[in-house]
Amino acid sequence: MAGRANTQFSVAAHALVYLAGAGGGFGAHARPVSSDELAQSVNVNPVHLRRVLGPLREAGLLRSRPGARGGWELARAAEHIRLDEVWEVVVTGALVATHGPNPSCPIGRQVHGLLGDIEDDMAQAVRAALHRRTVAELVRRVSDEIPADRG
């Protein structure tokens, strides 16, 4: 049975794309967005959303303001937020989850090290792919799919 996937990266990416388009049109850097509005778009609980976004704020990718006119907004232009930066902030833990092997088994004593090497290669490939992409690219791709009369 497969393990439960970590959704923090997809939640963060969705939120960043939404924030980049907030205020009436994709690409418009306009208004702060409340946790409730953002959570509704991402389809998660606002408390969970704030837990995901808090580290992005600490990393300087987002700003938040309290109060009735407050909310979340990008701290930098979408063109200057690379997806590998987001990944580094929100994804913790191993890409390949391992189990506790039998230490008396010659395979068990070595397989985790071998899988660790493979995981390092996987992590490098993921980071390289994400480094080439920005939030602005996602905004462009999403806006291409949204009908002009979406209002």
Biotite code that builds the C-alpha atoms (Angstrom):
import biotite.structure as struc

atoms = struc.array([
    struc.Atom([0.000, 0.000, 0.000], chain_id="A", res_id=1, res_name="MET", atom_name="CA", element="C"),
    struc.Atom([1.387, 3.404, -0.951], chain_id="A", res_id=2, res_name="ALA", atom_name="CA", element="C"),
    struc.Atom([2.167, 5.947, 1.750], chain_id="A", res_id=3, res_name="GLY", atom_name="CA", element="C"),
    struc.Atom([0.330, 9.200, 2.115], chain_id="A", res_id=4, res_name="ARG", atom_name="CA", element="C"),
    struc.Atom([1.749, 11.892, -0.151], chain_id="A", res_id=5, res_name="ALA", atom_name="CA", element="C"),
    struc.Atom([2.829, 15.251, 1.228], chain_id="A", res_id=6, res_name="ASN", atom_name="CA", element="C"),
    struc.Atom([0.613, 17.924, -0.333], chain_id="A", res_id=7, res_name="THR", atom_name="CA", element="C"),
    struc.Atom([2.377, 20.997, 1.052], chain_id="A", res_id=8, res_name="GLN", atom_name="CA", element="C"),
    struc.Atom([4.163, 21.803, -2.202], chain_id="A", res_id=9, res_name="PHE", atom_name="CA", element="C"),
    struc.Atom([0.965, 21.665, -4.258], chain_id="A", res_id=10, res_name="SER", atom_name="CA", element="C"),
    struc.Atom([-0.902, 23.736, -1.647], chain_id="A", res_id=11, res_name="VAL", atom_name="CA", element="C"),
    struc.Atom([1.900, 26.310, -1.645], chain_id="A", res_id=12, res_name="ALA", atom_name="CA", element="C"),
    struc.Atom([2.121, 26.454, -5.455], chain_id="A", res_id=13, res_name="ALA", atom_name="CA", element="C"),
    struc.Atom([-1.662, 26.840, -5.797], chain_id="A", res_id=14, res_name="HIS", atom_name="CA", element="C"),
    struc.Atom([-1.687, 29.633, -3.216], chain_id="A", res_id=15, res_name="ALA", atom_name="CA", element="C"),
    struc.Atom([1.194, 31.473, -4.887], chain_id="A", res_id=16, res_name="LEU", atom_name="CA", element="C"),
    struc.Atom([-0.482, 31.313, -8.299], chain_id="A", res_id=17, res_name="VAL", atom_name="CA", element="C"),
    struc.Atom([-3.743, 32.577, -6.799], chain_id="A", res_id=18, res_name="TYR", atom_name="CA", element="C"),
    struc.Atom([-1.946, 35.428, -5.038], chain_id="A", res_id=19, res_name="LEU", atom_name="CA", element="C"),
    struc.Atom([-0.099, 36.366, -8.228], chain_id="A", res_id=20, res_name="ALA", atom_name="CA", element="C"),
    struc.Atom([-3.472, 36.752, -9.951], chain_id="A", res_id=21, res_name="GLY", atom_name="CA", element="C"),
    struc.Atom([-5.348, 38.406, -7.074], chain_id="A", res_id=22, res_name="ALA", atom_name="CA", element="C"),
    struc.Atom([-7.214, 41.584, -7.811], chain_id="A", res_id=23, res_name="GLY", atom_name="CA", element="C"),
    struc.Atom([-8.989, 40.872, -11.024], chain_id="A", res_id=24, res_name="GLY", atom_name="CA", element="C"),
    struc.Atom([-6.644, 39.352, -13.533], chain_id="A", res_id=25, res_name="GLY", atom_name="CA", element="C"),
    struc.Atom([-3.808, 36.915, -13.660], chain_id="A", res_id=26, res_name="PHE", atom_name="CA", element="C"),
    struc.Atom([-0.513, 38.705, -13.371], chain_id="A", res_id=27, res_name="GLY", atom_name="CA", element="C"),
    struc.Atom([-2.048, 41.631, -11.505], chain_id="A", res_id=28, res_name="ALA", atom_name="CA", element="C"),
    struc.Atom([-0.203, 42.232, -8.237], chain_id="A", res_id=29, res_name="HIS", atom_name="CA", element="C"),
    struc.Atom([-2.965, 44.044, -6.437], chain_id="A", res_id=30, res_name="ALA", atom_name="CA", element="C"),
    struc.Atom([-4.568, 43.223, -3.120], chain_id="A", res_id=31, res_name="ARG", atom_name="CA", element="C"),
    struc.Atom([-3.962, 41.098, -0.054], chain_id="A", res_id=32, res_name="PRO", atom_name="CA", element="C"),
    struc.Atom([-6.066, 37.928, 0.026], chain_id="A", res_id=33, res_name="VAL", atom_name="CA", element="C"),
    struc.Atom([-7.630, 36.586, 3.216], chain_id="A", res_id=34, res_name="SER", atom_name="CA", element="C"),
    struc.Atom([-6.798, 33.109, 4.474], chain_id="A", res_id=35, res_name="SER", atom_name="CA", element="C"),
    struc.Atom([-10.463, 32.168, 4.056], chain_id="A", res_id=36, res_name="ASP", atom_name="CA", element="C"),
    struc.Atom([-10.606, 33.220, 0.391], chain_id="A", res_id=37, res_name="GLU", atom_name="CA", element="C"),
    struc.Atom([-7.308, 31.542, -0.371], chain_id="A", res_id=38, res_name="LEU", atom_name="CA", element="C"),
    struc.Atom([-8.255, 28.356, 1.505], chain_id="A", res_id=39, res_name="ALA", atom_name="CA", element="C"),
    struc.Atom([-11.493, 28.161, -0.468], chain_id="A", res_id=40, res_name="GLN", atom_name="CA", element="C"),
    struc.Atom([-9.593, 28.238, -3.762], chain_id="A", res_id=41, res_name="SER", atom_name="CA", element="C"),
    struc.Atom([-6.994, 25.719, -2.576], chain_id="A", res_id=42, res_name="VAL", atom_name="CA", element="C"),
    struc.Atom([-9.740, 23.582, -0.989], chain_id="A", res_id=43, res_name="ASN", atom_name="CA", element="C"),
    struc.Atom([-8.038, 23.222, 2.387], chain_id="A", res_id=44, res_name="VAL", atom_name="CA", element="C"),
    struc.Atom([-8.798, 24.348, 5.921], chain_id="A", res_id=45, res_name="ASN", atom_name="CA", element="C"),
    struc.Atom([-7.588, 27.937, 6.584], chain_id="A", res_id=46, res_name="PRO", atom_name="CA", element="C"),
    struc.Atom([-5.576, 26.736, 9.595], chain_id="A", res_id=47, res_name="VAL", atom_name="CA", element="C"),
    struc.Atom([-3.732, 24.184, 7.434], chain_id="A", res_id=48, res_name="HIS", atom_name="CA", element="C"),
    struc.Atom([-3.160, 26.841, 4.787], chain_id="A", res_id=49, res_name="LEU", atom_name="CA", element="C"),
    struc.Atom([-1.607, 29.220, 7.325], chain_id="A", res_id=50, res_name="ARG", atom_name="CA", element="C"),
    struc.Atom([0.701, 26.413, 8.509], chain_id="A", res_id=51, res_name="ARG", atom_name="CA", element="C"),
    struc.Atom([1.920, 25.927, 4.943], chain_id="A", res_id=52, res_name="VAL", atom_name="CA", element="C"),
    struc.Atom([2.231, 29.650, 4.174], chain_id="A", res_id=53, res_name="LEU", atom_name="CA", element="C"),
    struc.Atom([3.923, 30.681, 7.431], chain_id="A", res_id=54, res_name="GLY", atom_name="CA", element="C"),
    struc.Atom([7.320, 29.239, 6.452], chain_id="A", res_id=55, res_name="PRO", atom_name="CA", element="C"),
    struc.Atom([7.010, 30.914, 3.023], chain_id="A", res_id=56, res_name="LEU", atom_name="CA", element="C"),
    struc.Atom([6.544, 34.231, 4.811], chain_id="A", res_id=57, res_name="ARG", atom_name="CA", element="C"),
    struc.Atom([9.590, 33.529, 6.996], chain_id="A", res_id=58, res_name="GLU", atom_name="CA", element="C"),
    struc.Atom([11.586, 32.743, 3.840], chain_id="A", res_id=59, res_name="ALA", atom_name="CA", element="C"),
    struc.Atom([10.649, 36.114, 2.321], chain_id="A", res_id=60, res_name="GLY", atom_name="CA", element="C"),
    struc.Atom([8.379, 34.777, -0.428], chain_id="A", res_id=61, res_name="LEU", atom_name="CA", element="C"),
    struc.Atom([5.130, 36.073, 1.094], chain_id="A", res_id=62, res_name="LEU", atom_name="CA", element="C"),
    struc.Atom([3.924, 38.913, 3.302], chain_id="A", res_id=63, res_name="ARG", atom_name="CA", element="C"),
    struc.Atom([0.891, 38.921, 5.531], chain_id="A", res_id=64, res_name="SER", atom_name="CA", element="C"),
    struc.Atom([-0.985, 41.750, 7.196], chain_id="A", res_id=65, res_name="ARG", atom_name="CA", element="C"),
    struc.Atom([-3.518, 41.381, 9.989], chain_id="A", res_id=66, res_name="PRO", atom_name="CA", element="C"),
    struc.Atom([-6.890, 43.085, 10.071], chain_id="A", res_id=67, res_name="GLY", atom_name="CA", element="C"),
    struc.Atom([-9.943, 43.594, 7.919], chain_id="A", res_id=68, res_name="ALA", atom_name="CA", element="C"),
    struc.Atom([-7.881, 44.863, 4.970], chain_id="A", res_id=69, res_name="ARG", atom_name="CA", element="C"),
    struc.Atom([-5.071, 42.437, 5.618], chain_id="A", res_id=70, res_name="GLY", atom_name="CA", element="C"),
    struc.Atom([-4.247, 39.086, 4.143], chain_id="A", res_id=71, res_name="GLY", atom_name="CA", element="C"),
    struc.Atom([-1.540, 37.362, 2.146], chain_id="A", res_id=72, res_name="TRP", atom_name="CA", element="C"),
    struc.Atom([0.412, 38.765, -0.795], chain_id="A", res_id=73, res_name="GLU", atom_name="CA", element="C"),
    struc.Atom([3.567, 37.968, -2.702], chain_id="A", res_id=74, res_name="LEU", atom_name="CA", element="C"),
    struc.Atom([6.697, 39.553, -1.242], chain_id="A", res_id=75, res_name="ALA", atom_name="CA", element="C"),
    struc.Atom([8.375, 39.507, -4.666], chain_id="A", res_id=76, res_name="ARG", atom_name="CA", element="C"),
    struc.Atom([7.165, 39.566, -8.240], chain_id="A", res_id=77, res_name="ALA", atom_name="CA", element="C"),
    struc.Atom([6.014, 36.162, -9.481], chain_id="A", res_id=78, res_name="ALA", atom_name="CA", element="C"),
    struc.Atom([8.839, 36.224, -12.063], chain_id="A", res_id=79, res_name="GLU", atom_name="CA", element="C"),
    struc.Atom([11.326, 36.233, -9.185], chain_id="A", res_id=80, res_name="HIS", atom_name="CA", element="C"),
    struc.Atom([9.927, 33.294, -7.208], chain_id="A", res_id=81, res_name="ILE", atom_name="CA", element="C"),
    struc.Atom([11.435, 30.039, -8.437], chain_id="A", res_id=82, res_name="ARG", atom_name="CA", element="C"),
    struc.Atom([9.623, 26.822, -7.613], chain_id="A", res_id=83, res_name="LEU", atom_name="CA", element="C"),
    struc.Atom([12.753, 25.245, -6.142], chain_id="A", res_id=84, res_name="ASP", atom_name="CA", element="C"),
    struc.Atom([12.686, 27.968, -3.477], chain_id="A", res_id=85, res_name="GLU", atom_name="CA", element="C"),
    struc.Atom([9.154, 26.927, -2.571], chain_id="A", res_id=86, res_name="VAL", atom_name="CA", element="C"),
    struc.Atom([10.140, 23.242, -2.556], chain_id="A", res_id=87, res_name="TRP", atom_name="CA", element="C"),
    struc.Atom([13.075, 23.864, -0.230], chain_id="A", res_id=88, res_name="GLU", atom_name="CA", element="C"),
    struc.Atom([10.829, 25.656, 2.261], chain_id="A", res_id=89, res_name="VAL", atom_name="CA", element="C"),
    struc.Atom([7.818, 23.337, 2.378], chain_id="A", res_id=90, res_name="VAL", atom_name="CA", element="C"),
    struc.Atom([9.097, 19.853, 1.568], chain_id="A", res_id=91, res_name="VAL", atom_name="CA", element="C"),
    struc.Atom([10.780, 18.164, 4.484], chain_id="A", res_id=92, res_name="THR", atom_name="CA", element="C"),
    struc.Atom([11.764, 14.580, 4.879], chain_id="A", res_id=93, res_name="GLY", atom_name="CA", element="C"),
    struc.Atom([12.819, 11.901, 2.487], chain_id="A", res_id=94, res_name="ALA", atom_name="CA", element="C"),
    struc.Atom([11.503, 11.457, -1.024], chain_id="A", res_id=95, res_name="LEU", atom_name="CA", element="C"),
    struc.Atom([11.848, 7.699, -0.581], chain_id="A", res_id=96, res_name="VAL", atom_name="CA", element="C"),
    struc.Atom([10.445, 6.466, 2.720], chain_id="A", res_id=97, res_name="ALA", atom_name="CA", element="C"),
    struc.Atom([12.251, 3.440, 4.068], chain_id="A", res_id=98, res_name="THR", atom_name="CA", element="C"),
    struc.Atom([11.359, 0.812, 6.629], chain_id="A", res_id=99, res_name="HIS", atom_name="CA", element="C"),
    struc.Atom([13.417, -0.603, 9.481], chain_id="A", res_id=100, res_name="GLY", atom_name="CA", element="C"),
    struc.Atom([15.404, -3.490, 7.966], chain_id="A", res_id=101, res_name="PRO", atom_name="CA", element="C"),
    struc.Atom([16.591, -6.591, 9.752], chain_id="A", res_id=102, res_name="ASN", atom_name="CA", element="C"),
    struc.Atom([20.166, -5.692, 10.840], chain_id="A", res_id=103, res_name="PRO", atom_name="CA", element="C"),
    struc.Atom([21.229, -9.332, 10.667], chain_id="A", res_id=104, res_name="SER", atom_name="CA", element="C"),
    struc.Atom([20.282, -9.544, 6.984], chain_id="A", res_id=105, res_name="CYS", atom_name="CA", element="C"),
    struc.Atom([23.126, -8.705, 4.569], chain_id="A", res_id=106, res_name="PRO", atom_name="CA", element="C"),
    struc.Atom([20.651, -7.062, 2.185], chain_id="A", res_id=107, res_name="ILE", atom_name="CA", element="C"),
    struc.Atom([18.975, -5.110, 4.976], chain_id="A", res_id=108, res_name="GLY", atom_name="CA", element="C"),
    struc.Atom([22.329, -3.729, 6.112], chain_id="A", res_id=109, res_name="ARG", atom_name="CA", element="C"),
    struc.Atom([22.995, -2.248, 2.662], chain_id="A", res_id=110, res_name="GLN", atom_name="CA", element="C"),
    struc.Atom([19.730, -1.473, 0.901], chain_id="A", res_id=111, res_name="VAL", atom_name="CA", element="C"),
    struc.Atom([19.060, 1.794, 2.758], chain_id="A", res_id=112, res_name="HIS", atom_name="CA", element="C"),
    struc.Atom([22.413, 3.212, 1.693], chain_id="A", res_id=113, res_name="GLY", atom_name="CA", element="C"),
    struc.Atom([21.736, 2.241, -1.896], chain_id="A", res_id=114, res_name="LEU", atom_name="CA", element="C"),
    struc.Atom([18.267, 3.779, -1.794], chain_id="A", res_id=115, res_name="LEU", atom_name="CA", element="C"),
    struc.Atom([19.792, 6.887, -0.223], chain_id="A", res_id=116, res_name="GLY", atom_name="CA", element="C"),
    struc.Atom([22.050, 7.290, -3.249], chain_id="A", res_id=117, res_name="ASP", atom_name="CA", element="C"),
    struc.Atom([19.048, 6.960, -5.568], chain_id="A", res_id=118, res_name="ILE", atom_name="CA", element="C"),
    struc.Atom([17.103, 9.449, -3.456], chain_id="A", res_id=119, res_name="GLU", atom_name="CA", element="C"),
    struc.Atom([19.956, 11.967, -3.728], chain_id="A", res_id=120, res_name="ASP", atom_name="CA", element="C"),
    struc.Atom([19.813, 11.656, -7.527], chain_id="A", res_id=121, res_name="ASP", atom_name="CA", element="C"),
    struc.Atom([16.026, 12.077, -7.466], chain_id="A", res_id=122, res_name="MET", atom_name="CA", element="C"),
    struc.Atom([16.245, 15.170, -5.253], chain_id="A", res_id=123, res_name="ALA", atom_name="CA", element="C"),
    struc.Atom([18.828, 16.761, -7.554], chain_id="A", res_id=124, res_name="GLN", atom_name="CA", element="C"),
    struc.Atom([16.619, 16.114, -10.589], chain_id="A", res_id=125, res_name="ALA", atom_name="CA", element="C"),
    struc.Atom([13.538, 17.566, -8.878], chain_id="A", res_id=126, res_name="VAL", atom_name="CA", element="C"),
    struc.Atom([15.420, 20.664, -7.742], chain_id="A", res_id=127, res_name="ARG", atom_name="CA", element="C"),
    struc.Atom([16.909, 21.193, -11.206], chain_id="A", res_id=128, res_name="ALA", atom_name="CA", element="C"),
    struc.Atom([13.485, 20.959, -12.873], chain_id="A", res_id=129, res_name="ALA", atom_name="CA", element="C"),
    struc.Atom([11.907, 23.316, -10.344], chain_id="A", res_id=130, res_name="LEU", atom_name="CA", element="C"),
    struc.Atom([14.809, 25.776, -10.552], chain_id="A", res_id=131, res_name="HIS", atom_name="CA", element="C"),
    struc.Atom([13.919, 26.404, -14.206], chain_id="A", res_id=132, res_name="ARG", atom_name="CA", element="C"),
    struc.Atom([10.326, 27.315, -13.364], chain_id="A", res_id=133, res_name="ARG", atom_name="CA", element="C"),
    struc.Atom([8.746, 30.323, -11.683], chain_id="A", res_id=134, res_name="THR", atom_name="CA", element="C"),
    struc.Atom([5.378, 31.198, -10.228], chain_id="A", res_id=135, res_name="VAL", atom_name="CA", element="C"),
    struc.Atom([4.913, 33.524, -13.214], chain_id="A", res_id=136, res_name="ALA", atom_name="CA", element="C"),
    struc.Atom([5.197, 30.557, -15.587], chain_id="A", res_id=137, res_name="GLU", atom_name="CA", element="C"),
    struc.Atom([2.441, 28.757, -13.682], chain_id="A", res_id=138, res_name="LEU", atom_name="CA", element="C"),
    struc.Atom([0.303, 31.904, -13.794], chain_id="A", res_id=139, res_name="VAL", atom_name="CA", element="C"),
    struc.Atom([0.724, 32.109, -17.581], chain_id="A", res_id=140, res_name="ARG", atom_name="CA", element="C"),
    struc.Atom([-0.137, 28.450, -18.029], chain_id="A", res_id=141, res_name="ARG", atom_name="CA", element="C"),
    struc.Atom([-3.197, 28.670, -15.782], chain_id="A", res_id=142, res_name="VAL", atom_name="CA", element="C"),
    struc.Atom([-4.433, 31.877, -17.403], chain_id="A", res_id=143, res_name="SER", atom_name="CA", element="C"),
    struc.Atom([-4.199, 30.227, -20.839], chain_id="A", res_id=144, res_name="ASP", atom_name="CA", element="C"),
    struc.Atom([-6.751, 27.663, -19.619], chain_id="A", res_id=145, res_name="GLU", atom_name="CA", element="C"),
    struc.Atom([-9.235, 30.119, -18.063], chain_id="A", res_id=146, res_name="ILE", atom_name="CA", element="C"),
    struc.Atom([-12.016, 31.374, -20.348], chain_id="A", res_id=147, res_name="PRO", atom_name="CA", element="C"),
    struc.Atom([-12.016, 35.141, -20.909], chain_id="A", res_id=148, res_name="ALA", atom_name="CA", element="C"),
    struc.Atom([-15.608, 35.401, -19.645], chain_id="A", res_id=149, res_name="ASP", atom_name="CA", element="C"),
    struc.Atom([-14.895, 33.672, -16.323], chain_id="A", res_id=150, res_name="ARG", atom_name="CA", element="C"),
    struc.Atom([-16.268, 36.679, -14.363], chain_id="A", res_id=151, res_name="GLY", atom_name="CA", element="C"),
])
